[in-house]
Amino acid sequence: MDLNELYDIYDVWHIPWWQTTFFWWMIYAISAVILVIMLVIFLQLLFTKRKPEEPWRVACRQLAFAHKKAQEKVMGEELFYAEITRVLKWYLTIRFEDDSEARTDIELLSYAQQNPAFPKLLVLDFSQLLERASQARFAKMPLPIDQLHEDYTCAVQVIEQTIAMQEK
């Protein structure tokens, strides 16, 4: 080596930690663990069976939604009463395991009067509710907003009074 030449660095003294092979293997391992955890969570969500919501809760929620829309004047009276009768018929079909949805309002009322599981104290209110529903839907008679609230309350009472004892 000539003494007049400049010295040069022939070897790297220090390799930064992010450039080591150990670092990259750790990145791959952590990524694999994260992917496995995400896959397990996804499969768990996909294959776990959720308990279905009780029919009476669904019916009460649908009635509350219809009542709110009727109070906000988004839903007219005839649509409100159509929704009330639809929800009640759907719920009674599921609750008593019969074909209440296919019945007319008069047939549904006679069925409620003859069914021993239907609360007898609610039959009169239920008949008035169905009568007002028919008037609002077919005769298009205007009803006060207080009457809508009373009928909503009556429909909720019908549902609450006919909940199966094991569901409570």
C-alpha positions in Angstrom: 0.0 0.0 0.0 1.3 3.4 -0.9 1.5 5.9 1.9 0.3 8.7 -0.3 -3.1 7.0 -0.9 -6.2 7.7 1.2 -7.5 4.9 3.3 -10.9 3.5 2.3 -13.5 1.6 4.3 -13.6 -1.9 3.0 -16.2 -3.4 5.4 -19.4 -2.0 7.1 -18.8 -1.7 10.7 -22.5 -1.8 11.7 -25.6 -3.2 10.0 -28.8 -1.3 11.0 -31.3 -3.5 12.8 -34.0 -3.0 10.2 -31.7 -4.5 7.6 -30.9 -7.7 9.5 -32.4 -11.1 8.4 -33.7 -11.6 12.0 -35.8 -8.4 11.7 -37.4 -9.6 8.4 -38.1 -13.1 9.8 -39.8 -11.4 12.8 -41.9 -9.2 10.5 -43.0 -12.3 8.6 -43.8 -14.2 11.8 -45.8 -11.3 13.3 -47.7 -10.9 10.0 -48.5 -14.6 9.9 -49.8 -14.5 13.5 -52.0 -11.4 12.7 -53.4 -13.2 9.6 -54.2 -16.3 11.6 -55.9 -14.3 14.3 -58.0 -12.4 11.8 -58.9 -15.7 10.1 -60.0 -17.3 13.4 -62.2 -14.3 14.2 -63.7 -14.2 10.8 -64.5 -17.9 10.9 -65.9 -17.6 14.4 -68.2 -14.8 13.3 -69.2 -16.8 10.2 -70.1 -20.0 11.9 -71.5 -19.1 15.3 -75.2 -19.3 15.4 -76.9 -16.3 16.8 -79.9 -16.7 18.9 -82.9 -15.5 17.0 -84.7 -12.5 18.5 -88.0 -13.3 20.2 -91.0 -12.6 18.0 -92.7 -10.3 20.5 -89.6 -8.1 20.6 -89.5 -7.8 16.9 -93.3 -7.0 16.8 -92.9 -4.3 19.5 -90.0 -2.8 17.7 -91.9 -2.7 14.4 -94.9 -1.1 16.1 -92.7 1.5 17.8 -91.2 2.4 14.4 -94.6 2.7 12.8 -95.9 4.8 15.7 -92.9 7.1 15.5 -93.4 7.6 11.7 -97.2 8.2 12.2 -96.4 10.9 14.9 -93.9 12.6 12.5 -96.6 12.6 9.8 -94.3 10.6 7.6 -96.8 7.7 7.5 -100.4 8.3 7.0 -103.2 6.9 9.2 -104.2 4.2 6.7 -100.6 3.0 6.4 -100.2 3.1 10.2 -103.2 1.0 10.7 -102.2 -1.4 7.9 -98.8 -1.8 9.6 -100.5 -2.4 13.0 -102.7 -5.1 11.6 -99.9 -6.7 9.6 -97.6 -6.8 12.6 -100.3 -8.2 14.9 -101.3 -10.8 12.4 -97.7 -11.8 11.9 -97.1 -12.0 15.7 -100.3 -14.0 16.4 -99.4 -16.4 13.6 -96.0 -17.1 15.2 -97.3 -17.0 18.8 -100.3 -19.4 18.4 -98.8 -21.3 15.5 -101.7 -20.9 13.2 -102.6 -19.1 10.0 -103.6 -15.7 11.4 -101.9 -13.8 8.6 -104.4 -15.2 6.1 -107.4 -14.2 8.2 -109.5 -11.0 7.7 -109.9 -8.7 10.6 -113.4 -10.1 11.4 -112.0 -13.7 11.3 -109.1 -12.7 13.5 -111.4 -11.1 16.0 -113.6 -14.2 16.2 -110.4 -16.4 16.5 -109.3 -14.2 19.4 -112.6 -14.5 21.1 -112.6 -18.3 20.8 -108.9 -18.8 21.7 -108.5 -19.6 25.4 -104.8 -18.4 25.4 -105.9 -14.9 24.2 -106.5 -12.6 27.2 -110.3 -12.0 27.5 -109.8 -8.6 29.0 -108.2 -7.4 25.7 -110.8 -8.8 23.4 -112.9 -5.6 23.6 -109.9 -3.3 23.0 -108.7 -5.6 20.3 -112.1 -5.5 18.5 -112.2 -1.7 18.7 -108.6 -1.5 17.4 -109.5 -3.7 14.4 -112.7 -1.7 13.8 -110.8 1.6 13.7 -108.1 0.0 11.5 -110.8 -1.0 9.0 -112.3 2.4 9.1 -109.0 4.1 8.6 -107.8 1.8 5.8 -111.0 1.4 3.9 -113.3 4.3 4.7 -110.4 6.6 5.0 -111.9 8.3 8.1 -109.5 10.8 9.7 -108.7 9.9 13.3 -107.1 12.2 16.0 -103.5 11.7 16.9 -104.5 10.7 20.4 -106.5 7.8 18.9 -103.4 6.6 17.1 -101.4 6.6 20.3 -104.2 4.7 22.1 -104.3 2.1 19.3 -100.5 1.7 19.4 -100.7 1.2 23.2 -103.5 -1.4 22.7 -101.5 -3.3 20.1 -98.4 -3.3 22.4 -100.7 -4.6 25.2 -102.0 -7.4 23.0 -98.4 -8.5 22.3 -97.3 -8.2 25.9 -100.3 -10.0 27.3 -99.8 -12.9 24.8 -96.1 -13.5 25.4 -95.5 -17.2 26.1 -94.7 -17.8 29.7 -91.3 -19.4 28.9 -90.2 -16.4 26.9 -90.7 -13.8 29.6 
